[in-house]
């Protein structure tokens, strides 16, 4: 088990990760508004039922009471991801998003990153529903979307050093592929070992699969995978060099002094 703390990975295409910051703010505000600190428990439970993703409702095995319906059933594939239970549920997800989200946003661009995030959330809900089709328990939390972000980072920056807290107490700088590969493998293992546990491993796995696929499709054209450097073919470099030489004007050539001090 590890907790990400920091990665030495500067932004290359954007100045500020506006979408990542906005998502964190929305999640925190939503938790404050609907969480146990500021609102009665009855209201909080009604919000979870109305905005959480309930497989039995989504697959038409059951119906939600009319007074609990807040959004169409289809919208809960996304709305559930902005709800959290206790503070640590929220803090864990937002920490992962803060550490890894900025570089994924940098690689995709602001708008495509937002689409990526929401699609990973929807994929997480769908996979959770397929694993627990008849469940009437609401799914909440950004884990599906965050899993997609982690998977995308794994493909984009496996060699980047990430400071992680191993076993909750040992800080270590590790290449990203080591803790992320372990974390991704753990999600698949737990889905098989404990499919009906208190944690929705299905949502995690669905987000991971979506993240791996979508980052390949949505990333900027000049962004490589696996921290590879884009190498310009030699023929292209030769053409660029010729073009640069051709850009020198005759006047500039005439002004160059000869070895004998007179215009050539």
The 8 nearest C-alpha neighbors of each residue, nearest first, counted from 0:
[[1, 166, 165, 2, 167, 182, 164, 178],
 [2, 0, 165, 164, 166, 163, 167, 3],
 [1, 3, 164, 163, 4, 165, 167, 0],
 [4, 2, 163, 5, 162, 164, 1, 95],
 [3, 5, 163, 162, 2, 98, 164, 6],
 [6, 4, 162, 161, 98, 3, 7, 163],
 [5, 7, 161, 8, 160, 162, 98, 4],
 [8, 6, 160, 9, 161, 5, 159, 162],
 [7, 9, 6, 10, 159, 102, 160, 156],
 [10, 8, 11, 7, 102, 6, 101, 105],
 [9, 11, 12, 105, 13, 102, 8, 14],
 [10, 12, 13, 9, 105, 14, 106, 102],
 [13, 11, 105, 10, 14, 106, 108, 107],
 [14, 12, 105, 15, 11, 10, 16, 108],
 [13, 15, 10, 16, 12, 11, 105, 17],
 [14, 16, 17, 13, 10, 101, 105, 18],
 [17, 15, 101, 19, 18, 20, 104, 14],
 [16, 18, 20, 15, 19, 21, 109, 22],
 [19, 17, 21, 20, 16, 22, 109, 113],
 [18, 20, 22, 21, 16, 17, 100, 101],
 [19, 21, 23, 17, 18, 22, 24, 16],
 [22, 20, 18, 24, 23, 19, 17, 25],
 [23, 21, 25, 19, 24, 20, 18, 26],
 [22, 24, 26, 20, 21, 25, 93, 27],
 [23, 25, 21, 27, 22, 26, 28, 20],
 [26, 24, 22, 28, 23, 27, 29, 21],
 [27, 25, 29, 23, 81, 24, 28, 22],
 [26, 28, 30, 24, 29, 25, 23, 31],
 [29, 27, 31, 25, 30, 26, 24, 32],
 [30, 28, 32, 26, 31, 27, 33, 25],
 [31, 29, 34, 27, 33, 28, 32, 26],
 [30, 32, 28, 34, 29, 33, 27, 37],
 [31, 33, 29, 30, 34, 28, 37, 38],
 [34, 32, 30, 43, 31, 29, 38, 35],
 [35, 33, 30, 31, 36, 32, 43, 38],
 [34, 36, 38, 37, 40, 39, 43, 33],
 [37, 35, 34, 38, 31, 39, 33, 32],
 [36, 38, 35, 34, 32, 31, 39, 33],
 [39, 37, 35, 36, 33, 34, 40, 43],
 [40, 38, 42, 41, 43, 35, 37, 36],
 [39, 41, 43, 42, 44, 35, 38, 34],
 [42, 40, 44, 43, 39, 45, 38, 46],
 [43, 41, 45, 39, 40, 44, 46, 38],
 [42, 44, 40, 46, 33, 41, 45, 34],
 [45, 43, 47, 41, 46, 42, 40, 48],
 [44, 46, 42, 48, 43, 47, 49, 67],
 [47, 45, 49, 43, 44, 48, 50, 42],
 [46, 48, 51, 44, 50, 45, 49, 43],
 [49, 47, 45, 46, 51, 50, 137, 44],
 [48, 50, 46, 69, 68, 67, 47, 51],
 [51, 49, 47, 79, 78, 75, 48, 46],
 [52, 50, 79, 47, 137, 48, 138, 139],
 [51, 53, 138, 75, 137, 79, 76, 54],
 [52, 54, 137, 56, 135, 55, 136, 57],
 [55, 53, 128, 57, 132, 56, 134, 58],
 [56, 54, 133, 60, 58, 135, 134, 61],
 [57, 55, 59, 61, 54, 53, 58, 62],
 [56, 58, 54, 55, 59, 72, 53, 73],
 [57, 59, 55, 56, 60, 54, 132, 133],
 [60, 58, 56, 61, 57, 55, 62, 54],
 [61, 59, 55, 58, 56, 133, 62, 57],
 [62, 60, 56, 55, 59, 63, 135, 58],
 [63, 61, 56, 64, 59, 60, 55, 65],
 [62, 64, 65, 67, 68, 56, 61, 49],
 [63, 65, 67, 66, 62, 68, 49, 48],
 [66, 64, 68, 67, 63, 62, 69, 49],
 [65, 67, 64, 68, 69, 63, 45, 49],
 [68, 66, 49, 65, 64, 45, 69, 63],
 [67, 69, 49, 65, 66, 70, 63, 64],
 [68, 70, 49, 67, 50, 71, 46, 66],
 [69, 71, 68, 74, 72, 50, 49, 75],
 [72, 70, 73, 74, 69, 75, 68, 50],
 [71, 73, 74, 75, 57, 70, 56, 76],
 [74, 72, 71, 75, 76, 57, 70, 77],
 [75, 73, 76, 71, 72, 77, 78, 70],
 [74, 76, 78, 52, 77, 73, 72, 79],
 [77, 75, 121, 74, 124, 73, 52, 78],
 [76, 78, 75, 79, 121, 80, 74, 120],
 [79, 77, 75, 80, 50, 81, 76, 74],
 [80, 78, 51, 139, 81, 52, 77, 50],
 [81, 79, 141, 140, 78, 82, 77, 139],
 [80, 82, 26, 79, 78, 141, 140, 83],
 [83, 81, 140, 139, 79, 80, 30, 29],
 [84, 82, 140, 89, 139, 30, 88, 85],
 [83, 85, 88, 86, 82, 34, 89, 140],
 [84, 86, 88, 87, 83, 89, 34, 35],
 [85, 87, 89, 88, 90, 84, 83, 30],
 [88, 86, 90, 89, 85, 91, 84, 92],
 [87, 89, 85, 86, 91, 90, 84, 83],
 [88, 90, 86, 87, 92, 91, 83, 93],
 [91, 89, 87, 93, 92, 88, 86, 94],
 [92, 90, 94, 93, 88, 89, 87, 95],
 [91, 93, 95, 89, 94, 90, 96, 142],
 [92, 94, 96, 90, 95, 91, 97, 89],
 [95, 93, 97, 91, 96, 92, 90, 98],
 [96, 94, 98, 92, 93, 97, 99, 91],
 [95, 97, 100, 93, 94, 99, 98, 145],
 [98, 96, 94, 95, 100, 99, 93, 101],
 [99, 97, 95, 96, 5, 100, 94, 6],
 [100, 98, 96, 101, 97, 95, 102, 152],
 [99, 101, 96, 103, 102, 97, 19, 104],
 [102, 100, 104, 16, 103, 99, 105, 19],
 [103, 101, 105, 104, 100, 99, 106, 10],
 [102, 104, 106, 100, 105, 101, 152, 107],
 [103, 105, 101, 107, 112, 102, 108, 106],
 [106, 104, 102, 103, 108, 107, 12, 13],
 [105, 107, 103, 104, 218, 219, 108, 102],
 [108, 106, 218, 104, 112, 219, 105, 111],
 [107, 109, 104, 105, 111, 112, 110, 106],
 [108, 110, 112, 111, 104, 18, 113, 107],
 [111, 109, 113, 112, 108, 114, 107, 18],
 [112, 110, 114, 113, 108, 109, 107, 115],
 [111, 113, 115, 104, 109, 110, 114, 107],
 [114, 112, 116, 110, 115, 111, 117, 109],
 [113, 115, 111, 117, 112, 116, 118, 110],
 [114, 116, 112, 118, 113, 117, 111, 119],
 [117, 115, 113, 119, 114, 144, 118, 112],
 [116, 118, 120, 114, 119, 115, 121, 113],
 [119, 117, 121, 115, 120, 116, 122, 114],
 [120, 118, 144, 206, 122, 116, 121, 117],
 [119, 121, 144, 143, 117, 123, 118, 122],
 [120, 122, 76, 118, 124, 123, 119, 77],
 [123, 121, 119, 125, 205, 124, 120, 206],
 [202, 122, 124, 205, 143, 206, 120, 126],
 [123, 125, 127, 121, 122, 126, 202, 76],
 [126, 124, 128, 122, 127, 123, 121, 129],
 [127, 125, 129, 205, 123, 128, 201, 124],
 [126, 128, 201, 202, 124, 130, 125, 129],
 [129, 127, 54, 132, 125, 131, 126, 130],
 [128, 130, 126, 132, 127, 131, 125, 54],
 [129, 131, 127, 128, 132, 126, 201, 194],
 [132, 130, 128, 134, 129, 133, 127, 54],
 [131, 133, 128, 129, 54, 134, 130, 55],
 [132, 134, 55, 131, 54, 135, 60, 58],
 [135, 133, 55, 131, 136, 54, 132, 53],
 [134, 136, 55, 53, 137, 54, 133, 56],
 [135, 137, 134, 53, 138, 54, 52, 55],
 [138, 136, 53, 51, 52, 48, 135, 139],
 [137, 139, 52, 51, 53, 79, 136, 140],
 [140, 138, 79, 82, 51, 80, 83, 137],
 [139, 141, 80, 83, 82, 142, 81, 79],
 [140, 142, 80, 144, 143, 145, 81, 92],
 [141, 143, 145, 144, 140, 146, 203, 92],
 [144, 142, 123, 206, 203, 120, 202, 146],
 [143, 145, 120, 119, 147, 146, 116, 141],
 [146, 144, 142, 148, 147, 143, 141, 96],
 [147, 145, 207, 206, 149, 143, 148, 144],
 [146, 148, 210, 206, 207, 150, 144, 145],
 [147, 149, 145, 151, 146, 150, 100, 152],
 [150, 148, 146, 152, 151, 147, 153, 145],
 [151, 149, 153, 147, 207, 152, 148, 210],
 [150, 152, 148, 154, 210, 153, 149, 211],
 [153, 151, 155, 149, 154, 150, 156, 103],
 [152, 154, 150, 157, 151, 155, 156, 176],
 [155, 153, 151, 152, 225, 224, 156, 157],
 [154, 156, 224, 225, 152, 153, 226, 151],
 [155, 157, 226, 225, 158, 152, 159, 153],
 [156, 158, 176, 175, 153, 159, 225, 154],
 [159, 157, 174, 156, 175, 160, 226, 176],
 [160, 158, 174, 175, 156, 157, 161, 8],
 [161, 159, 174, 173, 175, 172, 6, 7],
 [162, 160, 6, 172, 173, 175, 5, 174],
 [161, 163, 172, 5, 4, 171, 6, 3],
 [164, 162, 3, 4, 2, 171, 170, 165],
 [163, 165, 170, 2, 169, 167, 1, 168],
 [164, 166, 1, 169, 167, 168, 163, 170],
 [165, 167, 0, 168, 1, 164, 169, 2],
 [168, 166, 165, 164, 169, 1, 2, 0],
 [167, 169, 166, 164, 165, 170, 1, 2],
 [168, 170, 165, 164, 171, 167, 166, 163],
 [171, 169, 164, 163, 165, 168, 162, 172],
 [170, 172, 162, 163, 173, 169, 164, 165],
 [173, 171, 162, 161, 160, 163, 174, 170],
 [172, 174, 160, 161, 175, 171, 162, 177],
 [175, 173, 160, 158, 159, 176, 177, 161],
 [176, 174, 157, 177, 159, 161, 160, 158],
 [175, 177, 157, 179, 180, 174, 178, 153],
 [178, 176, 180, 175, 179, 174, 181, 173],
 [179, 177, 181, 180, 176, 175, 182, 1],
 [180, 178, 182, 176, 181, 177, 175, 183],
 [181, 179, 183, 176, 182, 177, 178, 184],
 [180, 182, 178, 184, 179, 183, 185, 177],
 [181, 183, 179, 185, 180, 184, 178, 186],
 [184, 182, 180, 186, 185, 181, 179, 187],
 [185, 183, 181, 187, 186, 182, 180, 188],
 [184, 186, 188, 182, 183, 187, 189, 181],
 [187, 185, 189, 183, 184, 188, 200, 190],
 [186, 188, 190, 184, 185, 189, 204, 191],
 [189, 187, 185, 191, 190, 186, 192, 184],
 [188, 190, 192, 186, 191, 193, 187, 185],
 [191, 189, 194, 200, 187, 188, 193, 192],
 [192, 190, 189, 188, 193, 194, 187, 200],
 [191, 193, 189, 190, 188, 194, 187, 195],
 [194, 192, 189, 196, 190, 195, 191, 200],
 [195, 193, 190, 196, 191, 192, 200, 189],
 [196, 194, 193, 197, 131, 199, 198, 130],
 [197, 195, 198, 193, 194, 199, 200, 190],
 [196, 198, 199, 195, 193, 200, 194, 138],
 [199, 197, 196, 200, 195, 194, 201, 193],
 [198, 200, 201, 202, 197, 127, 203, 196],
 [201, 199, 190, 203, 202, 198, 186, 204],
 [200, 202, 127, 204, 199, 203, 126, 205],
 [123, 203, 201, 127, 143, 205, 200, 199],
 [202, 204, 143, 200, 206, 201, 205, 146],
 [205, 203, 207, 201, 206, 202, 200, 208],
 [206, 204, 123, 202, 126, 122, 208, 207],
 [205, 207, 147, 143, 123, 119, 146, 209],
 [208, 206, 147, 204, 210, 146, 150, 205],
 [209, 207, 211, 205, 210, 206, 204, 212],
 [208, 210, 206, 212, 207, 119, 211, 213],
 [209, 211, 147, 207, 213, 151, 208, 150],
 [212, 210, 208, 209, 151, 150, 213, 214],
 [211, 213, 209, 210, 215, 214, 208, 216],
 [214, 212, 216, 210, 215, 211, 217, 209],
 [213, 215, 217, 216, 218, 151, 212, 211],
 [214, 216, 213, 212, 217, 218, 211, 224],
 [215, 217, 213, 214, 218, 212, 219, 211],
 [218, 216, 214, 213, 215, 107, 111, 219],
 [219, 217, 107, 214, 106, 215, 216, 220],
 [218, 220, 222, 107, 221, 106, 217, 108],
 [221, 219, 222, 218, 223, 217, 107, 106],
 [220, 222, 219, 223, 229, 218, 106, 228],
 [221, 223, 219, 220, 106, 218, 224, 229],
 [224, 222, 227, 221, 226, 229, 225, 228],
 [223, 225, 155, 226, 154, 227, 222, 156],
 [224, 226, 155, 227, 154, 156, 157, 223],
 [227, 225, 156, 224, 155, 158, 223, 228],
 [226, 228, 225, 223, 224, 229, 155, 156],
 [227, 229, 230, 226, 223, 222, 224, 225],
 [230, 228, 227, 231, 223, 221, 222, 226],
 [231, 229, 228, 232, 233, 227, 236, 235],
 [230, 232, 233, 229, 235, 236, 234, 228],
 [233, 231, 235, 234, 230, 236, 237, 229],
 [234, 232, 236, 235, 237, 231, 238, 230],
 [235, 233, 237, 236, 232, 238, 231, 239],
 [234, 236, 238, 232, 237, 233, 239, 231],
 [235, 237, 233, 239, 234, 238, 240, 232],
 [238, 236, 240, 234, 235, 239, 233, 241],
 [237, 239, 241, 235, 240, 236, 242, 234],
 [240, 238, 242, 236, 237, 241, 243, 235],
 [239, 241, 243, 237, 242, 238, 236, 244],
 [242, 240, 238, 244, 243, 239, 245, 237],
 [243, 241, 239, 245, 240, 244, 238, 246],
 [242, 244, 240, 246, 241, 245, 239, 247],
 [245, 243, 241, 246, 242, 247, 240, 239],
 [246, 244, 242, 247, 243, 241, 248, 240],
 [245, 247, 243, 244, 248, 242, 241, 249],
 [246, 248, 245, 244, 251, 249, 252, 243],
 [249, 247, 251, 250, 246, 252, 245, 253],
 [250, 248, 252, 251, 253, 247, 254, 246],
 [251, 249, 253, 252, 248, 254, 247, 255],
 [250, 252, 248, 254, 249, 253, 247, 255],
 [251, 253, 249, 250, 254, 255, 248, 247],
 [254, 252, 250, 255, 251, 249, 263, 262],
 [253, 255, 251, 252, 256, 250, 262, 263],
 [254, 256, 253, 252, 257, 262, 251, 263],
 [257, 255, 262, 260, 261, 254, 263, 258],
 [258, 256, 259, 260, 263, 261, 262, 255],
 [257, 259, 260, 256, 261, 263, 262, 255],
 [260, 258, 257, 261, 256, 262, 263, 255],
 [259, 261, 257, 256, 258, 262, 263, 255],
 [262, 260, 257, 259, 256, 263, 258, 255],
 [263, 261, 256, 257, 253, 254, 255, 260],
 [262, 257, 253, 261, 256, 255, 254, 252]]
